[in-house]
Amino acid sequence: MTSGIAIAASEQRDIGAAVDELKHALGGRPYQHLLVFFAVHFDAAKLSAALALAFPGVAVSGCTTSGEIVPRGMIEGGVLALAFPHDGFCIHADIIEDLGSVGVERAGGIVRRLKSQLRNPLPNRTNTFGIMLIDGLSNAEETLVAAVHWAIDDIQLVGGSAGDSLAFANTALIHNGKVWIQSALLLMIETDVPFRIFKTQNFDPTSIKLVVTAADTANRIVHELNAEPAAREYASAIGLLPNDLGPFSFASYPLVVKVGGDYYCRSIRNMNPDGSLTFFCAIDEGLVFTVARPQDMVSSTEQTLREVEASLGGIDVVIGFDCILRRLDAETSQIRHQVDQLYRKYHVVGFHTYGEQFNAMHLNQTLTGIAFGRRDVTP
């Protein structure tokens, strides 16, 4: 048998038409929880209300995106619904609000409360996992992920930051009929379906170093690299002019930092009028960036998914949190069609993010996710 998770998507721009299409595709089965990823042009409050009417008695949670990954591949402007059944799953969820003030401090208590609700008194990485969706404009991902991971103990954590198609103006989450900003949603999920948490990235570090010499750390803005204006120094390092910088160049020439013997992206969000650079991740003065060059995204991603498939004995569905810069890089490299084919092959669905969560780390320019195998049920 399959995992039991049902998937539906719509590219209708009208909320009523989109929800009707989701309802028709999901049928009349009794679902426990609906996880929804939707384009920012949808009014979050109206979409939440329409979903509550269409699926009475079903908990609904989700967030805005910078693009959706649906069964046919990557799209922009649609809505994806993942419907979890009662059989084989037990889902506990709560909102961590006010991330700009006291939310991070309260995160540990919320985690402990959710853990107290678990059916299994000894949760572990084989029967329980966490999904966290964070407002991608909160600038709080690192501290929040660290706090939640510390409290969650041996339970693995994966997730993504809500996006708004590179507008950087209007991200949102929905949960229990309300719209939430500057907040995060934590789902703790018990299951007897086999699963694997994973991450994959595709870049090689070069010998070029850029040191942060002046920064506004609270707002993730770097003013100087190597004691020179940040945008000008970055552009010089990758062989471009400052006026040529934009999302596609940021995707093609990522900056990485070395942590514990491994490299992690600290991706640039945008260039500002004063020549400074705003980042998706936390930064600090003295931080040493290494300029990286992309590897073959298709082969590196397939290698990871192939290994996950082998460990599960087959993949039923993958919920993926894919950095928006990976999609831009795929478009620049003219391999988007190949990535679509790869995601269809391994049943990857999810959304394009402003950052990815993986256990204790908040990452950029990665694909993180959870893969579900097939549950054997004796008649």
For each residue, the residues with C-beta under 8 A, 3 or more apart:
1: 4 374 375 376 377
2: 5 316 317 374 375
3: 88 193 316 317 372 373 374 375
4: 1 84 85 87 88 89 193 375
5: 2 82 83 84 85 316 317 372
6: 26 27 29 31 82 83 85
7: 70 71 80 81 82 83 317 349
8: 21 22 25 26 80 81 83
9: 22 25 68 70 71 72 75 78 79 80 81 349
10: 17 18 19 21 22 25 78 79
11: 75 77 78
12: 17 18 21 78
13: 17 18 41 77
14: 17 18
15: 18 19 42 43 46 47 50
16: 19 20 50
17: 10 12 13 14 20 21
18: 10 12 13 14 15 21 22 42 47 78 79
19: 10 15 16 22 23 47 50 51 54
20: 16 17 23 24 54
21: 8 10 12 17 18 24 25
22: 8 9 10 18 19 25 26 51 54 79 81
23: 19 20 26 54 55
24: 20 21 27
25: 8 9 10 21 22
26: 6 8 22 23 29 31 55 81 83
27: 6 24
28:
29: 6 26 83 85
30: 85 86
31: 6 26 34 55 58 83 84 85 86
32: 58 59 84 85 86 89 90 91
33: 58 59 60 61 83 84 89 91 93 187
34: 31 51 55 58 59 60 61 62 81 82 83 84
35: 61 62 81 82 84 131 187 319
36: 47 51 60 61 62 79 80 81 82 174
37: 62 63 65 68 79 80 350 351
38: 42 44 47 62 63 64 65 68 78 79 80
39: 42 64 65 67 68 76 77 78 79 165
40: 64 65 163 164 165 167 170 171 172
41: 13 77
42: 15 18 38 39 46 47 64 79
43: 15 46 47
44: 38 47 48 64 172 174 179
45: 48 49 174 179
46: 15 42 43 49 50
47: 15 18 19 36 38 42 43 44 50 51 79 174
48: 44 45 51 52 60 174 177 178 179
49: 45 46 52 53 177
50: 15 16 19 46 47 53 54
51: 19 22 34 36 47 48 54 55 60
52: 48 49 55 56 60 177
53: 49 50 56
54: 19 20 22 23 50 51
55: 23 26 31 34 51 52 58 60
56: 52 53
57:
58: 31 32 33 34 55 83
59: 32 33 34 91 93 176
60: 33 34 36 48 51 52 55 174 175 176 177
61: 33 34 35 36 93 133 173 174 175 176 185 187
62: 34 35 36 37 38 133 173 174 175
63: 37 38 133 135 160 162 171 172 173 174 185 351
64: 38 39 40 42 44 162 163 164 170 171 172 173
65: 37 38 39 40 68 162 163 164 165 351 352 353
66: 163 164 165 166 324 327 351 352 353 354
67: 39 74 75 76 163 165 324 327 351 352
68: 9 37 38 39 65 74 75 76 78 79 80 350 351 352
69: 73 74 75 80 320 322 343 348 349 350 351 352
70: 7 9 73 74 75 78 80 349
71: 7 9 344 347 349
72: 9 75 340 344
73: 69 70 339 340 341 343 344
74: 67 68 69 70 327 336 339 340 343 352
75: 9 11 67 68 69 70 72 78
76: 39 67 68 165
77: 11 13 39 41
78: 9 10 11 12 18 38 39 68 70 75
79: 9 10 18 22 36 37 38 39 42 47 68
80: 7 8 9 36 37 38 68 69 70 349 350 351
81: 7 8 9 22 26 34 35 36
82: 5 6 7 34 35 36 319 349
83: 5 6 7 8 26 29 31 33 34 58
84: 4 5 31 32 33 34 35 89 91 189
85: 4 5 6 29 30 31 32 88 89
86: 30 31 32 89
87: 4
88: 3 4 85 191 192 193 375
89: 4 32 33 84 85 86 189 190 191 193
90: 32 118 119 189 190 191
91: 32 33 59 84 187 188 189 190
92: 114 117 118 187 188 189 190
93: 33 59 61 114 175 185 186 187 188
94: 110 113 114 185 186
95: 173 175 176 180 183 184 185 186
96: 99 103 104 106 107 110 144 148 183 184 185 186
97: 103 180 182 183
98: 101 102 103 106 182 183
99: 96 103 104 134 135 138 140 144 182 183 184
100: 103 138 139 140 182
101: 98
102: 98 105 106
103: 96 97 98 99 100 106 107 140 144 182 183 184
104: 96 99 107 140 143 144 147
105: 102 108 147
106: 96 98 102 103 109 110
107: 96 103 104 110 111 144 147 148 151 184
108: 105 111 112 147 148 150 151
109: 106 112 113
110: 94 96 106 107 113 114 186
111: 107 108 114 115 148 151 152 186
112: 108 109 115 116 151
113: 94 109 110 116 117
114: 92 93 94 110 111 117 118 186 188
115: 111 112 118 123 152 153 155 188
116: 112 113
117: 92 113 114 188
118: 90 92 114 115 121 123 128 188 190
119: 90 190
120: 123 127 128 190
121: 118
122:
123: 115 118 120 127 128 154 155 190
124: 127 128 154 155
125: 128 129 154 155 156 197
126:
127: 120 123 124 190 191 192
128: 118 120 123 124 125 155 188 189 190 191
129: 125 155 156 157 158 188 189 191 195 197 370
130: 148 152 155 156 157 158 159 186 187 188 189
131: 35 157 158 159 186 187 189 319 370
132: 144 145 148 157 158 159 184 185 186 187 357
133: 61 62 63 159 160 161 162 173 184 185
134: 99 138 140 141 144 145 159 160 161 162 184 185 355 357
135: 63 99 138 161 162 171 172 173 180 181 182 183 184
136: 161 162 163 164 171 353 354 355
137: 164 168 169 171 181 182 354
138: 99 100 134 135 141 144 182 183 184
139: 100 218 219 220 282
140: 99 100 103 104 134 143 144 182
141: 134 138 144 145 161 281 282 355 357 362
142: 145 146 281 282 362
143: 104 140 146 147
144: 96 99 103 104 107 132 134 138 140 141 147 148 184
145: 132 134 141 142 148 149 157 357 360 361 362
146: 142 143 149 150 360
147: 104 105 107 108 143 144 150 151
148: 96 107 108 111 130 132 144 145 151 152 157 186
149: 145 146 152 157 359 360
150: 108 146 147 360
151: 107 108 111 112 147 148
152: 111 115 130 148 149 155 157 188
153: 115
154: 123 124 125
155: 115 123 124 125 128 129 130 152 188
156: 125 129 130 197 359
157: 129 130 131 132 145 148 149 152 197 357 358 359 360
158: 129 130 131 132 197 321 357 358 359 368 369 370
159: 130 131 132 133 134 321 356 357 368
160: 63 133 134 321 322 350 351 353 354 355 356 357 368
161: 133 134 135 136 141 171 280 353 354 355 356 357 362
162: 63 64 65 133 134 135 136 171 172 173 353 354
163: 40 64 65 66 67 136 166 171 324 351 352 353 354
164: 40 64 65 66 136 137 167 168 169 170 171
165: 39 40 65 66 67 76
166: 66 163 247 324
167: 40 164 170
168: 137 164 269 270
169: 137 164
170: 40 64 164 167
171: 40 63 64 135 136 137 161 162 163 164 181 354
172: 40 44 63 64 135 162 179 180 181
173: 61 62 63 64 95 133 135 162 179 180 181 183 184 185
174: 36 44 45 47 48 60 61 62 63 177 178 179 180
175: 60 61 62 93 95 178 180 185
176: 59 60 61 95
177: 48 49 52 60 174
178: 48 174 175
179: 44 45 48 172 173 174
180: 95 97 135 172 173 174 175 183 185
181: 135 137 171 172 173
182: 97 98 99 100 103 135 137 138 140
183: 95 96 97 98 99 103 135 138 173 180
184: 95 96 99 103 107 132 133 134 135 138 144 173
185: 61 63 93 94 95 96 132 133 134 173 175 180
186: 93 94 95 96 110 111 114 130 131 132 148
187: 33 35 61 91 92 93 130 131 132
188: 91 92 93 114 115 117 118 128 129 130 152 155
189: 84 89 90 91 92 128 129 130 131
190: 89 90 91 92 118 119 120 123 127 128
191: 88 89 90 127 128 129 195
192: 88 127 375
193: 3 4 88 89 316 372 373 375
194: 312 313 372 373 374 375
195: 129 191 312 370 371 372 373
196: 308 311 312 370 371 373
197: 125 129 156 157 158 358 359 368 369 370
198: 304 305 308 368 369 370 371
199: 304 356 358 363 366 367 368 369
200: 300 301 303 304 305 366 367
201: 264 265 300 363 365 366 367
202: 294 295 296 297 300 301 326
203: 254 256 263 265 292 293 294 295 365
204: 292 293 294 295
205: 256 258 263 290 291 292
206: 290 291 292 293
207:
208: 237 290 291
209: 288 289 290 291
210: 225 226 233 234 237 255 288 289 290 291
211: 225 226 286 287 288 289
212: 215 222 224 225 283 284 285 286 287 288 289
213: 224 225 226 227 285
214: 222 223 224 227 285
215: 212 221 222 223 224 283 284 285
216: 219 220 221 223 276
217: 220 282 283 284 285
218: 139
219: 139 216 278
220: 139 216 217 269 278 279 280 281 282 283
221: 215 216 272 276 277 278 279
222: 212 214 215 225 230 276 277 278 279 283
223: 214 215 216 229 230 274 276
224: 212 213 214 215 227 228 229 230 233
225: 210 211 212 213 222 228 230 233 234 289
226: 210 211 213 233
227: 213 214 224
228: 224 225 232 233
229: 223 224 232 233 275 276
230: 222 223 224 225 233 234 275 276 277
231: 234 235 242 245 271 272 275 276 277
232: 228 229 235 236 242 275
233: 210 224 225 226 228 229 230 236 237
234: 210 225 230 231 237 238 245 255 268 277
235: 231 232 238 240 241 242 244 245
236: 232 233 239
237: 208 210 233 234 253 291
238: 234 235 249 253 291
239: 236
240: 235 244 245 249
241: 235 244
242: 231 232 235 245 271 275
243:
244: 235 240 241 249
245: 231 234 235 240 242 249 250 271
246: 249 250 271
247: 166 250 251 270 325 328
248: 251 252 328 329 331 332
249: 238 240 244 245 246 252 253
250: 245 246 247 253 254 267 268 269 325 328
251: 247 248 254 267 325 326 328 329 332 365
252: 248 249 294 329 332 333
253: 237 238 249 250 291 292 293
254: 203 250 251 265 267 292 294 325 364 365
255: 210 234 265 266 267 268 289 290 291 292
256: 203 205 263 264 265 266 289 290 292
257: 263 264 266 287 288 289 290
258: 205 261 262 263 264 288 290
259: 262 263 264 361
260:
261: 258
262: 258 259
263: 203 205 256 257 258 259 290 292
264: 201 256 257 258 259 361 363 364
265: 201 203 254 255 256 281 292 323 363 364 365 366
266: 255 256 257 279 280 281 283 287 289 364
267: 250 251 254 255 279 280 281 323 325 364 365
268: 234 250 255 271 277 278 279 280
269: 168 220 250 277 278 279 280 354
270: 168 247 277 278
271: 231 242 245 246 268 275 276 277 278
272: 221 231 275 276 277 278
273:
274: 223
275: 229 230 231 232 242 271 272
276: 216 221 222 223 229 230 231 271 272
277: 221 222 230 231 234 268 269 270 271 272
278: 219 220 221 222 268 269 270 271 272
279: 220 221 222 266 267 268 269 282 283
280: 161 220 266 267 268 269 354 355 364
281: 141 142 220 265 266 267 355 362 363 364
282: 139 141 142 217 220 279 362
283: 212 215 217 220 222 266 279 287
284: 212 215 217 287
285: 212 213 214 215 217
286: 211 212
287: 211 212 257 266 283 284
288: 209 210 211 212 257 258
289: 209 210 211 212 225 255 256 257 266
290: 205 206 208 209 210 255 256 257 258 263
291: 205 206 208 209 210 237 238 253 255
292: 203 204 205 206 253 254 255 256 263 265
293: 203 204 206 253
294: 202 203 204 252 254 297 329 333
295: 202 203 204 299 300
296: 202 299 300
297: 202 294 300 301 326 329 330 333 335 339
298: 301 302 335 338 339 342
299: 295 296 302 303
300: 200 201 202 295 296 297 303 304
301: 200 202 297 298 304 305 339 342 367
302: 298 299 305 306 342 346
303: 200 299 300 306 307
304: 198 199 200 300 301 307 308 367
305: 198 200 301 302 308 309 315 318 342 346 348 371
306: 302 303 309 310
307: 303 304 310 311
308: 196 198 304 305 311 312 315 318 371
309: 305 306 312 314 315 346 371
310: 306 307 313
311: 196 307 308
312: 194 195 196 308 309 315 371 372 373 374
313: 194 310 373 374
314: 309 373 374
315: 305 308 309 312 318 346 347 371 372 373
316: 2 3 5 193 347 372 373 374
317: 2 3 5 7 347 349 371 372
318: 305 308 315 346 347 348 349 350 369 370 371 372
319: 35 82 131 349 350 369 370 372
320: 69 343 348 349 350 367 368 369
321: 158 159 160 350 351 353 356 357 367 368 369
322: 69 160 326 327 350 351 352 353 356 367
323: 265 267 326 327 352 353 355 356 363 364 365 366 367
324: 66 67 163 166 327 328 352 353 354
325: 247 250 251 254 267 328 329 364 365
326: 202 251 297 322 323 329 330 352 365 366 367
327: 66 67 74 322 323 324 330 331 336 339 352
328: 247 248 250 251 324 325 331 332
329: 248 251 252 294 297 325 326 332 333 365
330: 297 326 327 333 335 336 338 339
331: 248 327 328 334 336
332: 248 251 252 328 329
333: 252 294 297 329 330
334: 331
335: 297 298 330 338 339
336: 74 327 330 331 339 340
337: 340 341
338: 298 330 335 341 342
339: 73 74 297 298 301 327 330 335 336 342 343
340: 72 73 74 336 337 343 344
341: 73 337 338 344 345
342: 298 301 302 305 338 339 345 346 348
343: 69 73 74 320 339 340 346 347 348 349
344: 71 72 73 340 341 347 348
345: 341 342
346: 302 305 309 315 318 342 343 371
347: 71 315 316 317 318 343 344
348: 69 305 318 320 342 343 344 369
349: 7 9 69 70 71 80 82 317 318 319 320 343
350: 37 68 69 80 160 318 319 320 321 322 369
351: 37 63 65 66 67 68 69 80 160 163 321 322
352: 65 66 67 68 69 74 163 322 323 324 326 327
353: 65 66 136 160 161 162 163 321 322 323 324 356
354: 66 136 137 160 161 162 163 171 269 280 324
355: 134 136 141 160 161 280 281 323 362 363 364
356: 159 160 161 199 321 322 323 353 362 363 364 366 367 368
357: 132 134 141 145 157 158 159 160 161 321 361 362 363 368
358: 157 158 197 199 361 363 366 368
359: 149 156 157 158 197
360: 145 146 149 150 157
361: 145 259 264 357 358
362: 141 142 145 161 281 282 355 356 357
363: 199 201 264 265 281 323 355 356 357 358 366 368
364: 254 264 265 266 267 280 281 323 325 355 356
365: 201 203 251 254 265 267 323 325 326 329
366: 199 200 201 265 323 326 356 358 363
367: 199 200 201 301 304 320 321 322 323 326 356
368: 158 159 160 197 198 199 320 321 356 357 358 363
369: 158 197 198 199 318 319 320 321 348 350
370: 129 131 158 195 196 197 198 318 319
371: 195 196 198 305 308 309 312 315 317 318 346
372: 3 5 193 194 195 312 315 316 317 318 319
373: 3 193 194 195 196 312 313 314 315 316
374: 1 2 3 194 312 313 314 316
375: 1 2 3 4 88 192 193 194
376: 1
377: 1
378:
379:
